[in-house]
Amino acid sequence: MVATKITGFKSAYERAGLWSRIAFSWPQPLIDKGWQNLVLEANDARFLMPNDTDADALASDFESVYSRLKSKHQGKRKQPNLTTLTLLRLYWPQLVLHSFWVLTEIAVRLLSPLALRQFLSWMTASQSSPETAPVWLGWCWAIAVAAGGIGMTLIHHQFFWVGMLMGFTMRQQVVAAIHAKVLRLNSAAVAHANSGTIINLASNDVRRFDEGFSFWLFCWAGPLEAGMVLLMVSLELGFVPAIAGMAAMLAVIPLQAALARTVARLRRNTAAQTDERVRLTGEVIQGCLAMKMLGWEEPFTKTISGIRKREVSFAGRMVQIRGLNLTLQFCMTPIVAFVTFSVYRAMHGTLYLPSVFYALSLLNLPKLYLVYFAVIGFQYMTETYIAVQRIDKFLSMPEPPPPVHMRAKSSATAAAQSTNATQAGRQSSSGLNTGSRPAQGEGAGTRADSGVVLCDYPDGYVELGGADYDWSTNVEEMAAQDVSSHPRHKQSQTQQQIPQPPSRPQTASAHHPNNQPHTNAITMDRQVSAATSGGGRSSIDAAVAALGHKTLMGVKLVVQPGELVGVVGEVGAGKSSLLAALLGELMPMRGPDGHVTGGPVVVSRVAYCSQVPWIMAATLRDNILFQAPMDSERYNDVISACALSQDLSELPAGDLTELGERGVNLSGGQKARVALARAAYSSCKVQLLDDPLSAVDPRVGRVLFDKCIGPKGILSGCTRILVTHQRQYLPKCDRIAVLRNGSLIACGTWDELEPLQLPELVGGAVTMSLEDSNEVITTDSNANSNHDEESGTNAPGAAESQHPPPVGRMAQQQQQPPGTEVSTAAAATAAAAAANGHFEESPEGGVFEMAAAAHIAN
């Protein structure tokens, strides 16, 4: 649970006294409650830690310092490790405090042998001449020896507390930075980074901070203490015996260096194997159905087991090295003492009891700091160094520029800016501002105090300006645009990134697209018409293929507020990529001059429905509200429009039913409708819908289109870009954009595109709404009953000949090629089947109603 910083509130640690902090008794109330078998709640431990350990504040501090350092070092040929610099900038006071505590412990550890020698000297003197050794002096040295042991215990745990707390807060900050980085990246960058690597960074690599920054100071404190021991032993036994003993101890340093390099290599190999194992295991779990159907369990089991075997091998060798270090710890003190006293005795020295115990106690000190803690410190810091390198490599990945949030100017703002522009013009004409460039942001928009760009376009305006897009170069384009300008790092360049769209087309009405002169659409239609008459579809494909193999090529599309634009095309034509370009997931490519022109423009807030519905582990209501305030009337309207009423009645707790991870307890159609309901409830002016009708049956699809997406749906006032393969709904769209091989080959109304006979539009000539289908059933039933009463026969042919069924208004407008004959009996059957929700699949792969097919015979 994330702690909340409360102004004026002191935590248990901050209210604790000196002894409570030294003895670590400030969390005692929580321990007592647990000891009494009482129920522990989240709030019991919420206010134990200081307020400066709040996760939100820590994440904000890290992001702020990291951004400043990135701006400072931006453009340099050799980039430093910004993560390391950020942590050093944030934690240098704690590092200094940590060093102070370890220096204090070293002093206490070195003074304890002195007190022991003086106490032993007093005991020896008291036996030989008691008058020269007063009793009070012995008590003083005895108390000094005991105080040294107690002092080492208290100080030792204090500086370990400082180190562990520092590592804990570092881990919090780095995890938050990794999560924030993932949210800033687009899908292509996340796929490039490898999801297994990201999971490993946030779960395993960050643990090195807890270990590394608890032992980092022993890397220099161990050698420092060893040097002081060498000096003190030299003063007692002589320089040569001391050097001999310390040489035996220092001989382990080259071994430590070799072991550290080996540990670093093993750690790097282990991390790589872990990344691969996590990635492959995740893919196997996600594709478990295909795995079972194809019988691939055994091959993938062998592959994952092989990766795990290599991972365990590397980890086992690391454990062996740690065992060797532990062995050195127990063997070093006897070996050093033997060498020291042997050399001293060989030099005809005389060993006295105080000198022996004094030297032994001094020589025993480096065993902990130099042989054990220093080795662990080098090992942990090596692993931490590798982890920080991996984390910094991920955090320094190029990012797509954040989408420019635009909204329309209010009338007051527009009037004020018009007045300012008039005054600026007068000053310029009078010579006060001659030759000066217009201020940044003029033309496209200016930045409001809230950081939102105020533009001259109305809310809901969407445009693609003709840039090229390619998934294969998406990461490279992000790198180029991230280095050149990034609004978080160069505030002065923020307004330079505001798109400069071309002038708006003159429209008769923003909400009546049919009155708009779609110049680009008409031009494309003529080109398609000419290509069709010259050689059919092959001519179009040849012209499109000549443009290259990019994902999207020169797509120019302007969508006015309130329009419903249907985007159609074959599989792989670039429909989902078009939505990704509008969302900023797919970066526009730079032109020959190295600059991006014709990028996306989206005014107002955006709601996006993906092909694969995203469901979070929460209640169904929470999935729809998505932290928005509850509006019961609108909520009920959305539930009805998305055909969820019957589903809610069947769920155990209605809309309060808990949904599992990724909505495992929902069907595919239910997931799609929940995701659509979330977008509909959001009240966003721009709705990007990526084939939301593909996962539902045709009857429900008509409900969703008529009540939610279509011209009379609850989203009718929003700008809707609907990617769909359900071609029966295309005539009800304001405009239709046809994509083929990444190019926009046609864009216009149904009446404009129908004569072109494009294969992408086959099956869209006839469509029925719910009212139309009910009218067909009622009329046909009445006609049949009247005929039966008059003729007394149930011959369907006679009834159909006298009462032809109204197939629908669009059916009457359909132009049939010469020589075609439509069977009225088949048409009546098709109309009834359509009303009951029966459909068949077209040869082109799209689904259309049998009423639209109408059994046309050539």
N, C-alpha and C positions, 0 to 999 in steps of 0.2 A: 504494500500500500504506500502511495506517495505521500510523504509528510507535507503538511501545509504550514507555511511560515506565518505565524501569528504575531502581529506587532505588539510589543510590550509583554509578551509571554516568555518566561524563562523556563528552559527545559530542566530536567532533573540533574543533568550534568552541570549546567550553568549555576544552579542553586546549591550544588554540593560544596561543602567546605574543603579545607586543605586535606584533613585526614581522610575524608570520604573519597577524595580523588586519589590519594595515595594508596588507600586500602581497597579501592574499587567497590565501595559499599553503596554507591548511589543507585545501582539497579536492584537493591535488596527488596523493595516492595514488590517488584514483579516476581522475584524468586520466591518470596513468601507466599504470594497468591498461588503460584504453581505448586508449592509444597503442600498447601492446604487443599489441593485437588479442586480448586475453584475454576470456573470456566474463564479461560483467557480470551480476551477480545482484541481486535486490532488497535483500538485506542489505548489499551494498557501499555503498549510499547511505543506508541506514536510520539510521545513527547519526552522520551528518554534522552535522545541525542540532541546536540545543539542545533539551533536554527540554521546555522551556516552549512549544515549537511543536507538541506532541502534539495531534492533532485532537480526541481525546476530552476532554482537559482544556480545550481552547479552547472547545468546544461547551458544556461544563458551566458554564464561567465566564460565557459570554454569556447562557445561559438563566437563570442565577441572578440576574445583575444586571438583566436585562430584566424578570424577574418582580417583583423588588423595586420597580423604577421603575413598573411597571404598577400594582402595589398602591398605591404612593404617590400616583399621579395619578388613581386610579380615582374616578369620580364627579364629576370636574371638568368644567365646561361646555366648556372648550376643551382638547382633548388635545394635548400636545406630540408632536414626532416622537421616539418612544421609541427607535427604532433609532439615531438620531443621539446621543441622550443616553447610551445604553448604550455606544456606541463611544468617546465622549468620556470616560466614566467608566473604561473599561478601558485607554485608550491615552494618557491625559494625560502619564504619565512619558515615553513614547516621543516624544510631540509636543514636550515640553520639550527632550529630547535632540536631536531633529531641528532645532529652532530654534537650539540652541546651536551645532551644527555649521555651519549656514548663516551665523550671525553671525560665526563664526570665519573662514569663507571670505571674507565681505565685508570684514573687517578686513585680511586678507592681500591681497585684490585692491586695496584702496585704498592700502595701504602700498607696493605694487610700483611705481606711478607715482612716488611720492616717492623711492624708491631710484633709479629711472631718471633723475629730474631731477638728483639729487645726483651721479650718475655722469657725466652729460653736463656738469654744471657743473665737475666735476673735470677732465674732458678739455679743456674750453675753457680753464680756468685753467692746466693743464699746458702748453698751447701758448703762451700769452701770458707766463706767469711760472712756470716749472717749480719755482722754489724754494718757492712758496706751495702747491704741490699735491704732497704726498709720495706715493710709489708705494703704500705700504701702505694709504693711504686709498682709492685707486682700487680696489685688490684687495678691500677690505672692501665697497665699494658694488657692485662686480661680483658678489661672492658673494651679496650681499643681493638683487640682481635675479634671479639664478639660483634662490636659495632661494624667492623669491616664486612663481616658476613651478612649482617642484617641490611647494611647499606647497599651491598651489591644486589641483594634480592629485590629491594624496593626500586632501585634505579633501573635494574635490568627490565623489570616489567613496565616501567614508565616509558622507556624509549621504544620498547616493542609496541606499546599501545599507540604511541605517536606514529610509528611506521605503519602499523596495520590500519589505523584510521586514515592515514594519507593514501595508502593503497586502495582502501575501500572507496573513498571519494573519487579517486582517479578512475576507478573502474566504472563508477556511476556516470561520470562525465563522458568517458570514451564510448560506453554503450549508448548513451543518448546521442552522441555525435554520429555513431554508425546508423542508428535508426533515422536520424534527421537526414543523413546523406542518402539513405535508401529512398526516402520520400521525395528528395529533390531530383533523383535520377529518373530517367524514363525507363520503359520496359526493355529497350534494346541495351541500355547500359547495364541494367541489373542482370540481364542474360549474359552479357559480356563478362561481368564480374564473377559469375557463377554463384548461384544461390547457396550451394554447399559451402563455398568459401565465406560468404557473408554470415551464415549460421555459425560457422566455426570461429569467426572473428568475435562475434557477440557472445559466444558461450565458453570457448576454451582459451582463446588468446588473451582476453581481458583478465583472466584469472592470474596471469603472470604479474599484474600490478600488485595484487595482494601479497605474493611471495617475494617478488623482486625488491619492492620498496620497504620490506621489513628487514632485509639483509644487505641492502646495497652498501651501507656504510662500513660493513666488515671488510669490504674490498680494500679500504685504506686504513681502517682502524686496526685490522689484524697485523699488517706490516709495521704500523706505528708502535703498537704494543710490543711486538717482537724486538724492535730496535731499542726500546726502553729497557726491556729485559736483558738484552745483550749488554747494555751499558752498566746496569746494576750488578749483573753477575761478574763483569770484568772488574768492577771495583772491589768485589769480595774475593774472587778466586784468581784473578789475573786475566789479561786480555786473551792469551793463547787458549786456555781451557774454555773460556766463554766462546771464542770464535769457533773452536772445534765442535762444541755442542750445538751452537746455532747453525753451523754449516750442515750438520746432519739434519737439522730441521728445515733449513732453507733448500736442501736438496729436493724437497718435495715440490717446490715452486714450479720447476720445469714440467714435472709430472702433472701439476694442477693446470698449467697452461695447455698441455696436450689434451688433458681430459676435458677442459672447457671447450676447446675447438671441436672435439669429438661430440660433446653434448650439443653444441650448436648445430652441427651437421645432422645429428640424429633428430633433433627437435624440428629442423626444417623438413626433413624427410617424413617424419611422423605427421606433421601438419599437412603436408601435401597428400599423404595417403588418407588422412581423416577427411580432408575436403572431398576427395574423389569418392570415398565410401559414402559420405552423407549425401552427395549429389546423386550418385547412382541409386542409393536406397530410396531417396525421395522420388526419383523417376519411376522406380519399380512400384512403389506404393500408389502413385498417381495413375499408373497404367496397369493396375492389377487385373482389370477385366481382360485387356488384350493379352496380358501374360498368360492367364488361364486358358483363354481361347486358343492361343497359338502353342501352348505347351512349352513355354520358355522358362519354366521355373528352374529346372536343373542347370541350364547354362548360366543364367544370371546368379543363381546360388553359388556356383563355382567361382564366378567372377568376383562377387562380393566377398566370398570367403577368402579368395586369394589376396584381395586388397587388405582385408582385415588381418590376414596372416602376416603380411609384410609390415603392417602397422604395429602389430604385437611384437614382431621381431625387433623393430627399432625401439619400441618402448622397453622391451626386455633388456636390450643392451644398455639403455640409460639406467635402468635399475641396477645392473651389474656395476656400472661406474659409481653409482651412489654407494653400493656395498663396499667397493674398494676404498672410497673416501672414509667410510665408517671404520674400516679396518685400520687405516692409517691413523685415525684418531686414537685408538687404543694402543697402538704399537709405538707411537712417536715418543711419548714421555719416557718410558724405560730405556729406549735406545739413546735419547739425548742425554739422560742422566748418566748412563754407562760411559758414553764417550767423554763427557765433561770430567767426571771424577777420575777416569782412567788417565786422561792427559794431565790433570792436576797432580795425580799421584806420581806419574812418570817424571814430572818436573820436581820431585822430592818435596812436594807440598804436604802439609800436615792438616788433616781434616778434623775439624771440631764440630761438636754437636750443633750449636747455633748456625754455623756456616752451612752444614749439610742440609738442615731443614730449610734454611733461608734460600739456598740455591735450588733445592727441590721444589719449593713452593713457587719460586720465580719461573723455573723451567716448565712448570705445570700450567702456567698461565697461557702461553701461546697454543696449547692443545685445543682450547675452546675457540679462541678468536682466529688464530691463523690456520690451524689444521682442519677445524670443523666448520665454523661459521664463515670463514673466508672462502673455503671451497664451495659451500652452499651459496654464498653470496655471488661468487663468480658464475656458478652454474645458473642461478636464478636470473642474474642480470643478463647473462648471455641469452637465455630464453626470452627474457623481457625485451631485449634488443631486437631479437628476431620478430617477436610479436608486434612491437612498435613499428618496425619496418613494414610488416604486412598491413597493419592498420593504417599507417600513413599513406601507403600505396593506394589503398582503397579510398581514403578521405581526399586524396589529391586527384582522384579521377575527374575528368572533365564533366561538367554539368551542362545541361541545356539551360539557356537563360530562362529565368522564371517568366511565366506568361504575363503579358502586360494586361492588368485588370483595367478595363475601360468601362465608362458609363457616360451616358449622354449629359450634356450640359443642361442646367436648368435655364429658364428664360432670364432670370436675374443675372446669372453668371455670363450668359451670352451677351446681354445688354451691357454689362460692365466691361467685358472684353472688347466689345465693339467701340465703346467710348474710349477705352485706353488706346485702341488701334487708331482711332481718329485723332486723338491727341498726339500720338507718336508720329502720325503722318504729317500733322501740322509742324511738329518740331523738325522733322526731316526736311520739309519743304522750306523752312526758314533757315536751314543750314546748321541746326544744332546737332543733327544726327546723320550727317551726310557720310555715306560709305560704310555705315555700320551694318553688321549682319543682324537679321532678325533673331530674337531670343529663342533659345532652344525650347521646343515644344509648341511653337506657333505653327499653325496649319493643321497638324494632326490632333493636337490637344495640349493641354497644360496639366500639371500635376496638382491635385488638390492636397489639402492638409493631411488627409487620411492616407495618402500614398496611392490614390486611385486616379488614373488618367481620365481627365475630362475631354471628350472628343466631340466632334461636330456630327457624329452619327447617332441615330436613335438607338435606344436599348433594343437588343435583339438582332442588330446588324452583324452579318457574318460574311467574310470574304476570303477567298484564296486568290492571290494576285498573280499566279502563273509561274511560281518557282518550281524547280525540280526537287524530287525527294527520292531517297534510296536508303533502304534499311541496311545495305551492306556497308555504306559509308557513314552511317548515323553517328557512331562513336567518334570518328575522325572529325565530322562536322561539329560535334559538340566540343571537341578539344580546341578546334580553331576558334570557335565563337566564345568559348570560355576564357581563352587567353587574351583575346582582343578586347573584350568588354564584358564585365560582369557586374550587375547592379549592386550586389552585396559588397563588392570589394572596391568599386569605383563609383561613388555616389554621383560624381560629376557627369558620368556617362549614362546615367539612368535614362534621362529623357532622350538621349540620342537613339535609344533602342525602341522608342515608340514608333510603330509602323507608320509609314507614310502612304496610305492607300490612295488610289486615284480618285478623282472627283466622283461624287455619287451620281448615278444616272438620274436624269430628270424623270420623275415618276408622277403619275396622276394621283396615285394614292398608295401609301406604303402598305396598306392592308388589302389591296386588290391587285395581285400580281398580274392578272390578265391584262391590265391597263398599262403595263410597263413595257417599254420598247427594249426587249432583250436582244441587243445588237449582236453580242457574241453568240447567243443561241441561234439566231437566224442565220448568221454566217456559217456556223458549224452545220446547221441543217442543210444548207445549200451544198456545202462540201460533201456531206454524206450522201445527199441525193444524187449529186453528180457521180460520186464513186459507185453508188448502187446501179445507176443507169449504165455506167461504163463497164462494169464487170462484176457487180454483185459484191458479196462480202469479202472476197479475196482481195479486191482492190483496196478496201478499207484496211484490212489486216496488213497488206503490204505497205501502205502509207504509214500505219502506226508502227510497224516493226522497224521502218527506216529511222524512226526517232531514237532508237536505242532500247536498252533493257532496264531502265530505271523503274523504280516502284511507281512514281507519279511523274508525269512529264508535262509541264506547262499547263496545269489545270487552272483555268480561270473561272471562278464561280462566285457570283454575288447573290446573297440571300437577304431579302428585305425582312424587316420585323413582321412576325405573324405568318410567314409563309410556311407551307408544308412542301418540302422538296423530297421526292423519292429518288434514291440512288440505286441504280440497277446495273447489273453486269454479271458476267460469268464468274466462276470461282477463280480467284487469283487476279481479277481485273483491277484491284486496288481500292475497293469500297471501304474496307476497314482501315486501310492506310490513309484514306482521305480524312476520316474522323480522327485518326492518330495525328495527322498533320495539324488539324484544328486544335487539338488538345495540347500540342507541343511535345507529344511523344516522338514524333518523327520530325527531325530537323530539316529545314530547307537547305539545299546545297548552294554553295557560293558560286557566283558567276565567274566569267573569265577575269574580271577586275578584282576578284578576291572578296567581293562584298555580296551580301544577300539582298536580293530584291524580290518583291512579290510574295512576301511571307504572309502568314495568316493574320486576319483581323477578326477578333471576336469581342463584341461589346456586350457587357453585362455578365451575370453569373451563368455557369454552364452546368447542366446535369448530363451525365453520360451513362448509357446502358450498354454494357459490353455483350459480346456474343456468348461468353461464358459468364453467367450471373455470379456476382460476388455476394456471398452471404456471410455475415459475421456470427460468431457464437454468442447469441443473445436472444431475446424474445422476438417474435415476429413483429410486434409493434415497434420495438426499438430498431429493427432493421428498416422499417418504413419511415419512422420519424427521423432517424439518424441524428439524434440530439437536437432536433428542431422542436419548438414549443408545440404542445398538443392543441389542435383546433378540431374539435369533435365533428363539426359539420363538414369541414373539408376532408377530414380523415374518412368519414363514412362515404363521401362522394368518391374518394379515391378507391376505397375497397370495392364499391359497386362497379366503378368504371374498369377496374382491373380484374373483375370476375373472381374475387376472392371470398365472396360472402359464403358460398357453399363450403369452401375449404375451411373457413374459420369455424363453421358449425361442426365440422367433422374432427377438428383437432381437439386434443384432450382439454386444453385450457384456452381455447379460442386464440385470440391474438396475443395472449400472454404465454403461449406455449414456447418453451425454450427450444431453440434450434441448435443442432449440433454443429461441429466444425464443418464449414463449407456447406451447411444445410443438408446434412446427410439424411435427416428424417423428412425431407421434402422431395417430391418428384421433380423432374427437369422442367415441366411446365409450371409448377408452383414456384420454383426458383425464379424463372423468367418473369412471372407476374409480380412477385415480391420486389424484384429489382426495378421493374417498370413502375410499380407503385411508389417506390422510394423516389424515383425521378419525378413522378407526377406531383408528389406531395411537396417537393422542394420549392416549387413555384419559381424555378429558374426561367429566365427569359429565353435561354437557348437550350434546346433539348437535342442531344446527339444520341440517336437510337440505332444500335448496330444489330439489326435483324432480330428484334424482340419477339417476332411472331413465328419464328422457325420452330420453337420448342412446344408450341401449343397446337391443339387440334383445330381444324378449320372453323368449327362453330365458335370456339372461344376466341379464335383469331378475329372473327367478324365483330365480336363484342369488344375486344380491345381496340380495334380500329375505329369503330363507330362511336364508342363512349369515351375513349381516352385519347387516341392519336389523331383521329380524323378531323374533318372540318367542323363537326358538331361535338367533338369531345372536349374533355375538361382542359386539354392542352391547346385548344384552338387559338388562344391569344399569344402563344409562344412561337418562337421560331423553331421549327422541327425539321431536322435532316434525318430521314428515315432510310436506312439501308435495308433492303428487303429482297427476297426472292418470291414473295407472294404477289405475283403480277396482277392479280385481279383487283388490287387496290390502287393501282397506278392512275386510272382515270380520275380518281377523287383527289389526287395530289395537285397542288397548285402548279408545280413544275416537276419535270422528270429529268434527271441527269443520268446519261448513259456512259458508263466507263467501259473501255476495252483496252486491255494490255497497258493500263496505267495512264491512258489518255482519255480526255473528255471528248467523245466524238459527237455528242448531241446534247442539247439542253433546251427545253422548252415545255410548253403545255402538251397535254395529250393530243389535242386537235392538231398541233403543229408537227408532232412526231409520228402520229399514226400513219400518214401517207408514206413515210419512209420505209415501212415494212422491216424494221430492225428486228433481228432474231431475239434480242434481249427483251423485247416488248411482247413477244408472242404469248397469248393467253391473258392479256390484260384488257381485251376489248370489251368484255362483259363483266360486270360486277354487281353485286346486290348488297344492300344494307339489310339490317334486321327487319326494318319496316317493309322494305320491298319484298323480302322473302315471305313475310307473313301475309302481305297483300296477295301474292301469287297463290298461296295455299287457300286463302279465304275465297278468292274469286273462282279458282278452279273447282273447289268443293261445291260452291253454290251452283256453278254452271252444270256440273255433273248431276247434282240432285234434281235440278229443274228439268234437265233432259230426260232423266230416268222417269220422272213423274209424267212427262208428256208422251214419251215413246214407249215406256214400259220395258225397255231393254237396257242392258248394261254394256252394249258394244262400245268399246273405247274409241274405235275409229270414227264412228258417227259423231260421238260427243266432241271429239277433238276437231272434226271438220267443221262443225257448226260453231264451236266456241274455241277459237284458237287461244291458248294461254298467253297472258302478257308476260313475256320473259323478262321485261325490264326496259327502262328508258334507254339504257346504253345499248341494249341488243337491237333496238330499232334504228339506232344511229350507225350500226356497224355496216361497213361497205363490203359487200361480198364480191369476189372476183367473178368475171363473166363465166357462165357455164356451171355455177355451183347451185345445188338444190338442197334445201333444208327440209328435213322431215319434221313436220309439225308434231307428230306423235312422239318422236324422239326428243323434240324440244320440250314438250310438256313433261315427259318423264325426267328429263334433265333438270327442269325447273323444280319439280317436286323433290328430286334427290338433293338439289342444292339447298333447298329450304330445310331439309332434314339433316344437312351436314355431310353428305356423301361427296367424295371428291376422287379424282384420279390424277395421276402424274403425267405431265407432258413429256414429249421426247426430249425437250431441251433441259429437263431436270427441274423445272419450276412446277409448282402445284397450282392448278386452276380448277374452277368449278365446271362440272359437267354441263351446266347451262351455257357456259361460255364456249364449250366445245361444240355443242349442238349437233354433233354427228354430221358435220359438213361433208358431203360427198362430191368429189370432183367429177 
